Amino acid sequence: MENRKRPFESVSAPDDSFTTPVKRGSAVRHQDSNYMQWGVDQTCRFLQREGLGKWEDTFREQKITGVSLRYLDDDNLEKIGIKCLGDRLEILHSLKKLWQIVAEPNKVFNDPIHGHVEIHPLLIKIIDTPQFQRLRNLKQLGGAYFVFPGASHNRFEHSIGVGYLAGRLVQALNDRQPELLISRRDILCVQIAGLCHDLGHGPFSHMFDGMFIPRARPEITWKHETASLAMFDYLVSDNNLKPVMEQHGLVLPEDLDFIKEQIAGPLDDDAAQGQWPYKGRPEDKSFLYEIVANKRNGIDVDKWDYFARDCYHLGIQNNFDYRRFLKFARVCEVDGQKHICTRDKEVGNLYDMFHTRNCLHRRAYQHKVCNIIETMITEAFLKADKHILVEGSGGRKFNLSTAIDDMEAYTKLTDHVFEQILHSSSPELAEARQILRNIICRHLYKCLGQTQAAKPMNIPQEEIHNWEAELANAIPQTGAQDVSLQPEDFIVSVIYMDYGMKEKNPINNVRFYCKDDPDKAIMIRKNQVSQLLPEQFAEQLIRVYCKKTDEISLDAAKKKFVQWCMNKNFSKPQNGDIIAPELTPLKASWSNDDCEGRARGVLSLGVNGQKGRKALTYS
């Protein structure tokens, strides 16, 4: 693996015998980490501490402040009157300490994705808290572990990976463009934001905020990023980390705001139109907000880690290599703001990156069995909601859906809830317990098929309930109907697939630079890249499941589903010719579905109305 570093440097005795290893660390002091805010007096005090006091008058005469130090090189030192080469080298050696990241011994993690990674001591303080350790018990891919045996990884290792990659990217920009004046404070804050960006995830990750909370508490709009901010504040206060942060050179509360803004965006929603909305860093450091969670185009270190980590554990090939992006990333000015750009020749690789994201959703995250298992877990949690109590602040009790209102209670909420229900003996949890037992014993709801509307629709929860009733009432034009199916026997699942920015092409929000003019940002249109790229960047899939799994009920439900697709003028289900071959020829437009699909830019996987041939489906 690239960039594997030894955590200790051995010190050899004069007789070449080995002595106790000495921990690695630089000589930079914590009070020097904020050097770019120094005035002339503070700069001169630094010279005195470094034993360079004889040059104090020269620095005062030239009015050299902390910002000026970053621009001092050998030529400039000679120009201001420091003629001896040895003196200039001694000054440059002392100045170099100011922008080194490592200020004291780091700890080393051996990560299967990134190799041996060094973690700053302040990040270790954060990792060694109950709020962060909670992430060890939250599956990264939620219910996918019940489908993919290797998907056992957790939010804990992903968060460490994101913190590490955040440091790699900001340091790459710092090394390539020292004129950006990236400080050690900036680097630490970016790393902390990467480390803490997922603190707010609930049991089974996205299932909790995407499926459970919307059904348990439909009156609120809640995202895990909201909880990440609250959990971060609770982590800092509960573990008394503010003094530790200040010891490591952070300035509070400014840096705390900066960390939280990187995770969830501007904290002040009332900022005037056109005004810089962030408090943590000024507009000339706008590029720092594109590292952890890039709201501009979605290219960020969070994706880099979960692409690599999820593909590794799922057994899926990852076609995107973040190391190449690191080599070409630089900051250019775009419309008065500084943004992270990459080389023009990398545009194809970025399309591959978003294609990889889409493939992961199709093959894993939105796998039809993963989808239904998470639906079943959600149903079990809803039935158990009022009966699972967690103690929070002040001894108050919270249930599953209200624990998000109290971070002390939420800290205790992990995937363990599944086993708590499964192994309970409480009569109140009997229904929830049976649903989870069905998952364990693989008695799952069955997928009737997948279809699409002619164009994307806005589908509220009420409309989904209406569709379930329509499915139950659908009467196939052929075939006997001697089975009674109710609306509650059907589950309609609406899935959105896109490149990360709904129907928009995210590459339109990326800027590039050319080799001959690396400071000029340019835009590259899709038709300049390839004629084989997608015409559309989002689609809506409609899946229908049936809770009854006996053969007779399932056969009737499949015919009702195909008839419902005909009634709604939806596309022919992928396996429509198999599950209801007598129905599909009755709809004339389905006989040329493949041509219509190509006209819409969507590939239909149906079988053109031929009976008896197996439809192509995802396994």
QUIRA-V73711 format. One record per residue. N is the residue number from 1. RES is the residue in one letter. PHI is phi in whole degrees, -180 to 180 (999 if undefined). OMEGA is omega in degrees with one decimal (none if undefined). Layout:
N|RES|PHI|OMEGA  N|RES|PHI|OMEGA
//
This chain:
1|M|999|179.6  2|E|-72|170.5  3|N|64|173.5  4|R|-86|-174.6  5|K|-115|176.6  6|R|-78|-175.8  7|P|-74|-178.5  8|F|-132|174.0  9|E|-111|-179.3  10|S|-77|178.0  11|V|-108|-177.0  12|S|-88|175.0  13|A|-76|-178.7  14|P|-57|-178.7  15|D|-90|177.7  16|D|68|174.0  17|S|-78|-176.7  18|F|-84|174.5  19|T|-118|-178.8  20|T|-59|178.9  21|P|-59|179.2  22|V|-104|-179.8  23|K|-65|-178.8  24|R|-76|175.5  25|G|-175|179.4  26|S|-99|-174.7  27|A|-92|-176.7  28|V|-64|-179.3  29|R|-90|179.6  30|H|-61|-176.5  31|Q|-69|179.5  32|D|-89|-172.9  33|S|-69|-177.0  34|N|-105|-168.9  35|Y|-63|-175.5  36|M|-71|175.5  37|Q|-99|-179.8  38|W|-69|165.7  39|G|-93|-178.0  40|V|-63|-177.8  41|D|-63|179.8  42|Q|-66|177.0  43|T|-62|-179.6  44|C|-68|177.1  45|R|-65|176.3  46|F|-62|178.6  47|L|-59|-179.6  48|Q|-64|179.1  49|R|-63|-178.6  50|E|-87|-178.9  51|G|76|-177.8  52|L|-116|-175.4  53|G|-61|-177.8  54|K|-67|179.8  55|W|-99|-176.3  56|E|-61|-179.1  57|D|-62|179.4  58|T|-62|-180.0  59|F|-67|178.3  60|R|-66|-179.0  61|E|-61|-179.7  62|Q|-88|179.8  63|K|53|-178.4  64|I|-86|178.8  65|T|-103|-179.6  66|G|-62|178.2  67|V|-63|-178.7  68|S|-64|-176.3  69|L|-58|-175.7  70|R|-67|-176.6  71|Y|-96|-178.7  72|L|-73|172.5  73|D|-130|-175.1  74|D|-60|-178.7  75|D|-65|-179.2  76|N|-65|178.6  77|L|-64|178.7  78|E|-68|-179.2  79|K|-65|-177.5  80|I|-87|170.5  81|G|110|177.9  82|I|-94|-168.6  83|K|-82|-174.8  84|C|-76|-179.3  85|L|-59|-179.5  86|G|-61|178.2  87|D|-65|-179.9  88|R|-63|179.6  89|L|-65|179.4  90|E|-66|178.4  91|I|-65|-179.0  92|L|-63|177.8  93|H|-63|178.9  94|S|-68|-179.6  95|L|-66|-177.5  96|K|-61|-179.8  97|K|-63|-172.6  98|L|-66|-177.8  99|W|-111|169.4  100|Q|-77|179.1  101|I|-71|-170.2  102|V|-77|-179.1  103|A|-108|179.9  104|E|-163|-172.4  105|P|-57|176.1  106|N|-94|170.7  107|K|-102|-175.6  108|V|-116|173.9  109|F|-109|175.2  110|N|-96|-174.5  111|D|-101|-178.8  112|P|-66|-177.9  113|I|-95|-172.4  114|H|-106|-179.2  115|G|81|179.5  116|H|-80|-177.8  117|V|-115|179.3  118|E|-95|-177.2  119|I|-118|-178.4  120|H|-62|-178.4  121|P|-56|178.6  122|L|-66|176.8  123|L|-67|176.7  124|I|-64|177.4  125|K|-59|179.5  126|I|-72|-179.8  127|I|-61|-176.6  128|D|-86|175.2  129|T|-126|178.5  130|P|-60|-177.3  131|Q|-67|178.6  132|F|-82|179.4  133|Q|-62|175.0  134|R|-54|-176.8  135|L|-65|175.8  136|R|-63|-173.8  137|N|-112|174.7  138|L|-124|179.8  139|K|-63|179.4  140|Q|-59|-174.9  141|L|-109|174.4  142|G|56|-176.6  143|G|-74|-179.0  144|A|-63|178.9  145|Y|-64|177.6  146|F|-77|-179.8  147|V|-115|-179.6  148|F|-105|-173.9  149|P|-61|-178.9  150|G|-87|-173.3  151|A|-82|-176.7  152|S|-98|-176.3  153|H|-75|-170.9  154|N|-123|178.4  155|R|-63|-178.2  156|F|-60|-176.5  157|E|-70|176.0  158|H|-63|-178.3  159|S|-65|176.2  160|I|-64|178.5  161|G|-63|179.6  162|V|-68|176.4  163|G|-61|178.6  164|Y|-65|-178.4  165|L|-67|176.0  166|A|-60|176.6  167|G|-65|179.2  168|R|-62|-176.6  169|L|-70|-178.0  170|V|-68|177.5  171|Q|-71|176.6  172|A|-62|177.3  173|L|-66|179.7  174|N|-63|-179.3  175|D|-68|-174.9  176|R|-80|-175.4  177|Q|-135|-179.7  178|P|-60|179.5  179|E|-68|176.8  180|L|-71|177.9  181|L|58|174.9  182|I|-73|-177.1  183|S|-95|175.8  184|R|-63|174.3  185|R|-60|179.6  186|D|-58|-176.8  187|I|-64|179.6  188|L|-63|-179.3  189|C|-65|178.7  190|V|-66|178.5  191|Q|-64|-179.9  192|I|-64|178.5  193|A|-62|177.1  194|G|-63|-179.1  195|L|-66|-170.1  196|C|-104|-172.3  197|H|-66|-176.8  198|D|-111|-179.0  199|L|-58|-172.6  200|G|-90|179.7  201|H|-65|177.7  202|G|-104|179.9  203|P|-54|-179.5  204|F|60|169.9  205|S|51|-171.4  206|H|-67|175.5  207|M|-61|-175.0  208|F|-68|-177.9  209|D|-87|-178.8  210|G|-95|-175.8  211|M|-125|-172.9  212|F|-73|-176.4  213|I|-61|178.4  214|P|-59|179.3  215|R|-88|-179.8  216|A|-77|-177.8  217|R|-137|-175.2  218|P|-64|-176.9  219|E|-80|-177.7  220|I|-117|171.1  221|T|-109|-172.9  222|W|-135|176.9  223|K|-126|-178.9  224|H|-65|176.8  225|E|-63|177.1  226|T|-61|178.8  227|A|-69|178.3  228|S|-61|178.3  229|L|-66|-179.6  230|A|-65|-180.0  231|M|-68|177.3  232|F|-64|177.4  233|D|-60|-179.8  234|Y|-66|178.3  235|L|-60|-178.2  236|V|-65|-176.8  237|S|-74|-175.9  238|D|-66|-178.5  239|N|-107|176.7  240|N|51|-174.8  241|L|-91|-178.7  242|K|-59|177.2  243|P|-61|178.9  244|V|-65|178.8  245|M|-62|179.1  246|E|-66|176.7  247|Q|-63|179.6  248|H|-90|171.3  249|G|97|179.1  250|L|-78|179.0  251|V|-109|-175.5  252|L|-109|5.8  253|P|-90|-175.2  254|E|-53|-176.7  255|D|-73|174.9  256|L|-65|176.1  257|D|-61|-179.0  258|F|-61|179.8  259|I|-61|-177.0  260|K|-70|178.1  261|E|-66|177.3  262|Q|-67|-177.8  263|I|-79|-169.3  264|A|-127|-179.2  265|G|91|-176.0  266|P|-57|179.6  267|L|-83|-179.0  268|D|-106|-179.3  269|D|-77|-175.1  270|D|-98|-179.7  271|A|-62|-178.4  272|A|-64|179.8  273|Q|-60|179.4  274|G|85|179.9  275|Q|-90|179.1  276|W|-63|-169.4  277|P|-86|-174.2  278|Y|-99|179.3  279|K|-103|-172.0  280|G|-71|-179.4  281|R|-141|-179.3  282|P|-72|-174.0  283|E|-64|-179.0  284|D|-73|172.8  285|K|-118|-178.9  286|S|-59|-177.8  287|F|-64|-179.7  288|L|-67|179.5  289|Y|-81|-178.5  290|E|-107|-173.9  291|I|-95|-175.0  292|V|-86|-179.6  293|A|-135|-172.5  294|N|-83|-179.6  295|K|-76|-175.5  296|R|-77|-176.7  297|N|-144|175.7  298|G|84|178.2  299|I|-90|-176.6  300|D|-148|-174.2  301|V|-72|174.7  302|D|-59|178.4  303|K|-65|-177.8  304|W|-58|-178.5  305|D|-72|-174.7  306|Y|-74|171.6  307|F|-58|-175.7  308|A|-66|-174.7  309|R|-71|-178.2  310|D|-67|178.6  311|C|-61|179.6  312|Y|-60|-176.0  313|H|-82|179.2  314|L|-84|-175.0  315|G|80|179.7  316|I|-113|-178.7  317|Q|-71|175.7  318|N|-101|-176.5  319|N|-95|-179.3  320|F|-114|179.7  321|D|-114|-177.7  322|Y|-64|-177.7  323|R|-62|178.8  324|R|-70|176.7  325|F|-62|179.4  326|L|-59|-177.7  327|K|-68|-172.5  328|F|-112|-177.7  329|A|-70|172.3  330|R|-153|-176.4  331|V|-101|175.4  332|C|-128|178.8  333|E|-88|179.5  334|V|-132|178.6  335|D|52|175.2  336|G|84|177.4  337|Q|-121|179.8  338|K|-96|-177.8  339|H|-131|177.5  340|I|-78|-179.2  341|C|-123|177.2  342|T|-140|-177.2  343|R|-64|179.5  344|D|-59|-178.0  345|K|-71|-178.6  346|E|-90|-175.5  347|V|-61|178.1  348|G|-64|178.6  349|N|-66|179.3  350|L|-72|172.8  351|Y|-62|176.9  352|D|-63|179.9  353|M|-61|-179.5  354|F|-72|174.0  355|H|-65|176.4  356|T|-60|177.5  357|R|-59|-179.3  358|N|-64|179.0  359|C|-64|178.3  360|L|-63|177.5  361|H|-65|-176.7  362|R|-69|-171.9  363|R|-89|-174.3  364|A|-132|-171.4  365|Y|-60|-179.6  366|Q|-111|174.4  367|H|-54|-172.2  368|K|-63|179.1  369|V|-78|174.0  370|C|-57|-177.7  371|N|-59|-176.6  372|I|-77|177.1  373|I|-64|178.4  374|E|-68|174.7  375|T|-64|179.8  376|M|-68|177.4  377|I|-62|178.3  378|T|-60|178.4  379|E|-61|179.0  380|A|-64|179.3  381|F|-64|179.4  382|L|-65|179.0  383|K|-72|-178.3  384|A|-94|-169.2  385|D|-49|-174.4  386|K|-75|-172.7  387|H|-106|175.1  388|I|-103|-177.4  389|L|-112|-179.7  390|V|-125|-179.5  391|E|-81|179.8  392|G|-118|-176.8  393|S|-65|179.5  394|G|67|179.4  395|G|77|179.8  396|R|-71|-179.5  397|K|-103|178.9  398|F|-129|175.2  399|N|-96|-173.6  400|L|-58|-173.5  401|S|-84|-179.5  402|T|-101|179.1  403|A|-62|179.3  404|I|-66|-179.7  405|D|-87|-177.2  406|D|-142|-172.7  407|M|-69|176.6  408|E|-65|176.7  409|A|-71|-176.1  410|Y|-64|178.1  411|T|-60|-177.1  412|K|-89|-175.5  413|L|-99|-178.8  414|T|-137|177.0  415|D|-61|-179.7  416|H|-59|178.4  417|V|-56|179.5  418|F|-58|179.6  419|E|-68|178.8  420|Q|-60|177.8  421|I|-73|-174.9  422|L|-60|-175.1  423|H|-100|-179.4  424|S|-78|175.7  425|S|-120|-177.0  426|S|-71|177.7  427|P|-62|-179.7  428|E|-65|-177.8  429|L|-100|-174.3  430|A|-60|-178.5  431|E|-65|179.3  432|A|-63|179.9  433|R|-61|-178.5  434|Q|-67|178.1  435|I|-62|-179.7  436|L|-69|175.3  437|R|-63|177.4  438|N|-63|176.7  439|I|-65|-178.9  440|I|-60|-177.9  441|C|-89|176.3  442|R|66|172.5  443|H|-94|-171.2  444|L|-99|170.9  445|Y|-62|-175.2  446|K|-103|178.1  447|C|-82|178.8  448|L|-82|178.9  449|G|153|-176.8  450|Q|-133|-179.3  451|T|-142|178.7  452|Q|-142|171.2  453|A|-80|-179.1  454|A|-62|175.9  455|K|-146|-177.3  456|P|-56|-177.7  457|M|-124|170.0  458|N|-87|-171.2  459|I|-120|176.1  460|P|-71|-178.0  461|Q|-61|179.5  462|E|-63|179.8  463|E|-67|177.3  464|I|-63|176.7  465|H|-62|177.2  466|N|-63|179.2  467|W|-63|179.5  468|E|-64|176.0  469|A|-68|178.3  470|E|-62|177.9  471|L|-62|-179.1  472|A|-65|-176.6  473|N|-93|-179.0  474|A|-63|-179.5  475|I|-119|178.7  476|P|-58|-177.1  477|Q|-71|176.1  478|T|-133|178.3  479|G|93|-179.2  480|A|-71|178.5  481|Q|-120|179.9  482|D|-115|-180.0  483|V|-119|179.1  484|S|-98|177.4  485|L|-121|-177.5  486|Q|-103|178.0  487|P|-54|-178.6  488|E|-71|176.5  489|D|-81|-177.7  490|F|-111|172.9  491|I|-129|175.6  492|V|-101|-179.5  493|S|-119|179.2  494|V|-102|-173.5  495|I|-121|179.7  496|Y|-110|176.7  497|M|-114|177.2  498|D|-156|179.7  499|Y|-95|175.2  500|G|107|-179.5  501|M|-132|-178.8  502|K|57|-173.9  503|E|-84|-176.6  504|K|-85|173.9  505|N|-84|-175.8  506|P|-63|-178.5  507|I|-67|176.7  508|N|-66|178.2  509|N|-102|176.3  510|V|-101|175.4  511|R|-115|-175.2  512|F|-124|173.9  513|Y|-135|179.7  514|C|-99|-179.6  515|K|-60|-175.3  516|D|-79|179.5  517|D|-144|-172.8  518|P|-70|-178.8  519|D|-99|-178.6  520|K|-103|-179.5  521|A|-87|179.3  522|I|-129|177.4  523|M|-110|178.3  524|I|-120|-178.9  525|R|-77|-176.9  526|K|-61|-177.6  527|N|-73|173.5  528|Q|-86|-173.3  529|V|-100|-177.0  530|S|-166|175.3  531|Q|-84|-175.9  532|L|-98|179.6  533|L|-81|-176.3  534|P|-62|173.5  535|E|-85|178.2  536|Q|-122|-174.9  537|F|-119|177.1  538|A|-156|172.5  539|E|-151|-176.6  540|Q|-120|179.8  541|L|-109|179.5  542|I|-120|178.0  543|R|-110|178.8  544|V|-127|179.5  545|Y|-119|176.6  546|C|-122|-178.7  547|K|-78|177.9  548|K|-81|-173.1  549|T|-118|175.6  550|D|-71|-170.1  551|E|-61|-176.9  552|I|-67|179.9  553|S|-63|-177.6  554|L|-66|179.6  555|D|-64|178.4  556|A|-66|-179.4  557|A|-65|179.5  558|K|-65|179.0  559|K|-67|176.4  560|K|-61|-179.8  561|F|-63|-180.0  562|V|-63|178.3  563|Q|-63|178.5  564|W|-62|177.4  565|C|-61|177.4  566|M|-65|-179.2  567|N|-64|-177.4  568|K|-86|-176.6  569|N|60|174.5  570|F|-85|179.3  571|S|-68|178.0  572|K|-65|178.6  573|P|-56|-177.0  574|Q|-56|-179.0  575|N|-111|-176.3  576|G|-61|-179.0  577|D|-72|179.5  578|I|-95|-173.2  579|I|-80|178.8  580|A|-148|-175.0  581|P|-63|-178.8  582|E|-78|-177.4  583|L|-96|-171.1  584|T|-61|178.3  585|P|-69|-176.0  586|L|-72|178.7  587|K|-105|-172.1  588|A|-61|-176.0  589|S|-64|-179.3  590|W|-73|-177.7  591|S|-72|177.0  592|N|-123|-178.1  593|D|-56|-174.9  594|D|-65|179.2  595|C|-67|178.5  596|E|-63|-179.9  597|G|-61|-179.8  598|R|-66|179.0  599|A|-64|179.0  600|R|-86|-176.1  601|G|81|-179.0  602|V|-121|-180.0  603|L|-80|175.5  604|S|-88|-179.0  605|L|-103|176.9  606|G|-75|-173.3  607|V|-121|171.0  608|N|53|172.5  609|G|77|-179.4  610|Q|-82|-179.4  611|K|-78|169.3  612|G|85|179.1  613|R|-90|-176.5  614|K|-77|178.7  615|A|-77|177.9  616|L|-85|-179.8  617|T|-133|173.7  618|Y|-77|177.3  619|S|-84|none
//
